[in-house]
Amino acid sequence: MEKKNSKSKIVVNILEWAGIIIFAAFAIFCLLFATQNPTSKSSGNVFGYETRLVVSASMEGEDSFYKDKNFSIGKIKTGSLVFMKSLPGDKKSDAYRLFIEGIKEGDVLTFTPQVISNEISITHRVIKIEKNNNVTYFTTKGDAPGIEAEETFPENNIIGKVTWTSHFLGVMYTNFFSNKPLIAVVILVPTLTIMGFEVYKIVKIVKEDKAEKALANLSKSTLKKKTNKTSENKTSSNKNQKANTNSSNKSTKAKKAKGGSKK
């Protein structure tokens, strides 16, 4: 029975910690999105990565367009969230140069356009790379059919290189993550619940510890009383035995004395 209870406690503890870890990961995910604004030019850099929300169909090419092409990033649906590695800020650093040199035709870049307002960003595929006076220029174009416009810009206009996309997360952001008060409620309610449960467990453990100590003290006190009583009984028994022995000796002596007087 004790083994079964022990196994049950282990299973419960594992499930509890698994739940806490999953919730913590979800909370961190929510907080990361809360610090970002994928609809603006600057969404915030987290560990060298940024996000953008695709609001047009310019990257929704026909399926035949992607056939037999070894693109790392394929079709990007409207409303998708794109994750990109940010361009390093220090132009003189090795990281900056490696980043620029690592871009190849077919990659997808998010950049600030040359002729449109600097307050927006565009995400298109690289179709040509050129160098002029130690500056790399990129020409990009959307995948959707009917788009003929190309955009050429220098390397410093790059915001980042797209490494992953998710339409599901884009929908989630639009309907959930963009609502900061809702995120706060979703995070705070489970957090307070977990905290309350942990406080309850701590209080319960403290009470059980006190009860065990009280029981141990009571057992010690009872054992001590029993020991004292046993000792007293032994002492009393020894006294009675001694008294009986003395009485018997006296009686024997008296008989002997009586027998001697008769002679």
MODAHU-V229686 format. One line per field, one symbol per residue. ss: DSSP state (~ for helix, > for strand, _ for the rest). A space follows every 10 residues. Layout:
ss: ???
This chain:
ss: _~~~~~~~~~ ~~~~~~~~~~ ~~~~~~~~~~ ~~~~______ _____>__>> >>>_______ __~~~~____ __________ >>>>>>____ ___~~~~~~~ ~______>>> >_________ _>>>>>>>>> >>__>>>>>> >_________ >>>>~~~>>> >>>>>>~~~~ ~~~~~~~__~ ~~~~~~~~~~ ~~~~~~~~~~ ~~~~~~~~~~ ~~~~~~~~~~ ~~~~~~~~~~ ~~~~~~~~~~ ~~~~~~~~~~ ~~~~~~~~~~ ~~_
